[in-house]
Each structure stands twice: as C-alpha cells, then as structure tokens.
Amino acid sequence: MIVAPRANWKGYLKIGELSCQVGLYTAASTSDRVSFHIINRETGNRVHRQMIDADTGKPVESDDIVKGYEISSGEYVFLEPDEVKAAVPESDKTLELETFIPCDGVDTIYLDRPYYLMPVDRPSAEVFALIRKALEEKSVAALARTVLFRRLRTLLIRPSESGMIASTLNYEYEVRSAKEIFSDIKDFKIEGEMLDLAGHIIDTKRGKFDPTEFDDRYEAALAELVRAKIEGRKLKKKPKPEVKKVSNLLDALRQSAGAPATRKKTTAKKTASRATSRKTTTQQRKVG
C-alpha cells in the first residue's frame, strides 16, 4: 500500500487572476540516514536532554523558559511567545508569482531547501498545468514570497518533470561576502602547458550529473559497523590510501593527464647519452 505524501505547507499558487490550491512536499529528507539514541553506558537507558540554569546548575521547567535578546553583558530583553507571534507577518497562504527570471538567474549560494510543488486536488490540476507549461515554454523561473514555517520566505519556482520545484532562498544578510572569504587568496599567473594540461584533464572527464552514481560512503560505513556489532564480528581495517609524491605542480598535472612525469629527467638522460657518445668518439680518434 502506497502512503500518500504529507504536505509541509498548503496554500494557493497565484499569477494574475489565475490561482490553484497547491502543496509543498519535502524533496530532500534525512529520514533514511542511520540514526542513534544517546544511551547511559552504565544502565543501558536512554538519556534525555534537559535545560539547566547556567549559574545555579538546577533544571529549568519548560514554562519558565523564554527567549531573551542580550542588550549588554548579562542583561536581556525578554520576548514572550505571544509577543513573537504577534510581531511576525501573518500568513495569507498565497504563493504569488511576482517576478520571472532565467532558470539559472539565481546564484546557487542563495539556494536553501528544495520542495516539490504540486496541486492538491483535481480542480486545481488544470490551472497548475497551465502555469507550469507557461514557465517551461518561456524557459523562466518565478520568484514568490509567503510565510513558511513562521518566517517570510522568498522561493524560486521552476518547472520539473510534470510538476515544479520550489526552493527557499537565503536572504542577502545570511550569505557571507565572497570577497571577505577569498581576500587572502594570492593571484597566480596560470598559463602555457599547465593550463593546457588542466584543460585536457577536464575534457577527458566530462559527463552528466547522475545522483545514482554517488554513494554516501559515511552512511554506508556506519550501517556496516552497526551490522558488524549486531553479528559480533570486527570490521577489517581498511588500508590507508597511497599518497603519490610529485616534485611540483607541473609534474602532478602531467601524471594526471597520463603524460611522462618529468621532461627534465628525459632531457637530462639525452644530454648524458650525448656526452657519453662524444667521449667514446674522442677516445676512438686518439687510439686511431
């Protein structure tokens, strides 16, 4: 029996006077990851987290916990739950398509979480299909805003298969400046053979993204460790990866491209061979 997916959010998708009921469904989930409980080693019982007063060390009841904004050292402004609720924007449950941009018009650094967007009932399916088809025909994505999980969020909506993908976007203040992070990177002059070899390596490894080709080795290793524990066996130690030493960047590129490691050595051998040949010829002349 197939269980119908549960929507994380339901509302209306709107463009002009067109609207239809839609739902947002989780596209990326961590539910299949290996999960653990925190256990007391001595008793074998599960351990529960508890809020502790930082100064007194005593447990704090949930009713006594309140949000606080620090205005100076040790001095806070308290925000009661009903005050926070009254301050945040009210949700009108509407995703109104406000602006249309190229599908690749948003830097991927601003992408937060993806959701599947689809109609929730048959009467909405035709309007949904019309909006999706129009976006596809124009090769554009749409920007929309709504209150999602108690926050006003901007979403990038684009056609995908027979439905659409709605990705929440990070706000500008949430994304750190690239200049701030990359400011210490030195400017190197890269050209000639090094650039040609790097380009050759890229050309020989071109392909398409296929998520089935990428395994989560960390999760697989954890699952295998759990199985080994249950079966009472020890895992074999994995050999350490062999580290190949190269004398310089150009040698590394040549080896990666399948070229001889170092041309200097080849040249040196040729020079040595020529020198030996000359020496032999000179000796032969003297003997003659």
N, C-alpha and C positions, 0 to 999 in steps of 0.2 A: 504493500500500500504506500503510495507516494503522498507525503505530507506537504500541503501547500505552504510555500514560504510565508513568513510573517513579516509584514511591512514595518520598517523602523519609523516611518512617518507617512501620513496620508493627508492629501490636500488637493489643490486644483492647479493644473498647468494651464497658463493663460497667455494668449497672444492676441492683442486687439480685443475683438468681441468673441473670439473663439476660446472655449475653455473645456476641460475634461478632468475627471477625477483620476488621480494618479497615486502611486505609492513608491516610496524609496525602499529598496531592499539591499541588504549588505552584499557587497561584491567581493570584498576581501575579508576573510574571517580567520581567527587564530584558534577556533574550536577544535581543530584536528591536531594541534600540537600536543606533544607529551606534556601532561600536567602533573604536578606534585602537590602533596599536602605537607605542611610543616608539622613534624612529629617530635614529641618528647622522647629522646633516646632511652631514658631510664624506664618510663612507664609504657611507652608504645602508644600513648594517647595523642590525639591531635591538639595542637596549640592554637589558641585564638588570640588575635591582636587586641590590644586594649589601650585606650587613651590614658596617658599618665601625665600628671602635672609635673612640669619640668623642675619646679623648685621643691614642692613638698614630696614628690615621689608617689603620691597617692592616686588611685584610679579616679577618672572623671566620668560621671554619668553622661549619657548622650544628651539629656535635656539641658545640661549645663555647658554644652559646647556651642560656641558662637564664633562667627567669622570676625576677625579683627584686622584692621589696617594700621600698621605701625607708623606713627607720626613723629616719634622721637624714641630714643633708646628706652625700651620698656614701657612706653606709653602708647595705647591703642585706641582707635575709634571702633566701637562695636557695631556690627551690621546684623540686625535681626533678620531671620528668614523671610518674614512678611515684607520687610523693607526692601530686601533684594528683589523679591518677586514683583513688587510694585514699581521698581525702578527700571527693570528690563523691558524691552519692547514687547508689546502684545503680538501674539502670532495670529495672522489672518489666514493661515493655512493656504497661501497662494504663492505659486512659483510663476511670477510674471516675467516673460522673456523681454528684457529691456534693450539689450544691445546684441548685435550679431557681428562676429569676428571670424577670421580664418581659423580652421580647426587647430592649427599649430600656432595660434596667435598668443598663447599664454606660455611663459617660461615654465618649464616643468618644476622648478624650485617652488612655485606657488601652489602646486597640486598637493592636496591634503589627503582626503579619503574618497575612494570611488564607491558609488552606489548604482544599482540598476534602477532605472526609471521605467515604469510600465503602467498601463491602465489597470484600474482595479475592478472594472465591470464592463460588460459588453456594450452598453450605451456610450461609454467613453472611448471605446476602441477605435472607431472611425475617425473621430477628431484627433486622437493621438497619432494615428497612422498618417493623417494629413500633415500634421506639424512635423513629424519625423521625416516624411518624404520631402517636404519643402526644404528642410535643413540639408538633407542629403543632396538634393538637386542643385542647391546653391553652394555646396561644399563649405558650409559655415557651421559654427557652433554658437550657442547663445549663452549670455550671462543673465542670471536671475538671482534674486535675493529673497530669503524667507527666514523666519525664526525657526531654527533647528536645534533641538536639544538645549533650549533656553538661551541660545545665542543667535544674533542676527548674522547669517552666513551668506556669502556670495558663492554661487555654484556655476560651474562650467558644464553646459549640457550639450551633448553631441550624439549623433546617430551611431548605433552599433547593432549589427545584426538586424533583428526585427524589432528591437526596442531602442532605448537610449541609455547613455551613461551620464550620470550627474556626479561631478567631482567637487567636493567642497574645496575652497581656495583659502590659503593662508593670507592674512592681512599683511600689508606692507611692513608694519611695525614688528611683525612676527618673524620676518625674514632678515637675517643679518646681512649687512652690506658685503658684497664680494670683494670690494676694494679693501675693506678693513681686514679681511682674512688673507687675501693674496698680496698684501702690500710688501711683504718681505721676500717674495719670490724674485730671484735675480733674472735679469734679461740676458739670455744666451743667444748667440748668433748660430743658428742651426741652418746649414746649407750643404750643398755638394753631395758626396757619397752617403753621408749619414742620413740626410733627408730622403735620398733616393731609396736606400735600403729600408727605411721605416715605411715609406710608401709602398714598396714591394711586399713587405710583410702584411700590411693591411689589405692589399689587393688579393693576396693568396688566401686570406681568411675571411673574405666577405661572405655574408649569409643573411638569413632572415631570423627574426626572433621567434623561437618556438619554446613556450614555457615548459613543455613536457621534457625538454632536453636538460633542464636544470633541476638537480636534486638537492633537497635540503639535507646536506650531509650531517649537520649538527643534530637535527631531529632524528635522523636515521641511526646515528651513533647512540643517542640516548635510548631509543627504543630497543636497540640491540643489547645495551647494557642492562636494561630492565629485564629482558628475556633471559639473559645470562644469570642474573641474580635469582630469578624465579626457578631456573633449572639447576642452580647450584654449580655453575661452571664459571671459569675465569676466562676473560677475553684475552686473546693473543695480543701481545704488544706489537703495535704497528711500526715498521721500520721508518726511521727518520728520512725525510726526503733528501736526496743527494743534491748538494749545492755545488753547482758548476762555477769554478772561478774563471773570471776573464780579466785580462790586463787592463782593458779600457772599454769605453762605450762603443767605439767603432768595432772592436772585436766581438762584443756581445751582439751587435746588430748583424754582423757577418755570419755568426753562428746561427742566429735566429732565422736568417734568410737562406741558410744552407750553403753559404759560401765558405771558402777556407778561412780559418780563424784569424790568421795574421799574414798579411802580404809582406811585411818587413822580413819575417823569417825566410820566406821563399826567396826574396831578393838577396838576403844575406847568403843563402846556400848557393845561389847562382854566382855571386861575387866570389865566394870561397872556391867554387869549382873552376871559375875562370883563372883565379890566381894560381891554383894548383897546376892547371894546364900550361900556363905561361912558364911556371917554374920548371916543369918537366921538359918543355921545348927548349928552354935555355940550357939546361943540363945536357940535353942531347946534342945541341950545337957545339958545346965545349968539348964533349967526348969525341965528336966527329972531327 
